[in-house]
Amino acid sequence: MDPNATPANRFNELPTETQEFLPKLQKENIDLMTEGLKLVRAILTIGRFMKWVVIIFLSLVVGTVTLYDNLMKMWGWLHPGK
């Protein structure tokens, strides 16, 4: 789409479905879609954050179990009779 074209010409370059959809929009619909986009952005941000929270939690669990197992092995080497 040519950004320098007049609005009427830019509208003509849009797909037919979009041309039929845009005139039906009211101010409330546009405000709702704007808020919806903000909500989707926030959900995606929280999703990325939660992904890392889960990865870090699982890493800590596996690391703790591995450390405990290796410490018990070392304890067994240092105190073989117990």
JOFENFEN-V695167 format. One record per backbone hydrogen bond with DSSP energy under -0.5 kcal/mol. CO is the residue of the C=O (numbers start at 1). NH is the residue of the N-H. If there is no record, write none. Layout:
# JOFENFEN-V695167
CO;NH
CO;NH
This chain:
# JOFENFEN-V695167
1;3
2;5
6;10
7;11
8;12
9;13
10;13
11;14
15;19
16;20
17;21
18;22
19;23
21;24
22;25
26;30
27;31
28;32
29;33
30;34
31;35
32;36
33;37
34;38
35;39
36;40
37;41
38;42
39;43
40;44
41;45
42;46
43;47
44;48
45;49
46;50
47;51
48;52
49;53
50;54
51;55
52;56
53;57
54;58
55;59
56;60
57;61
58;62
59;63
60;64
61;65
62;66
63;67
64;68
65;69
66;70
67;71
68;72
69;73
70;74
71;75
72;76
73;77
74;78
75;79
79;82
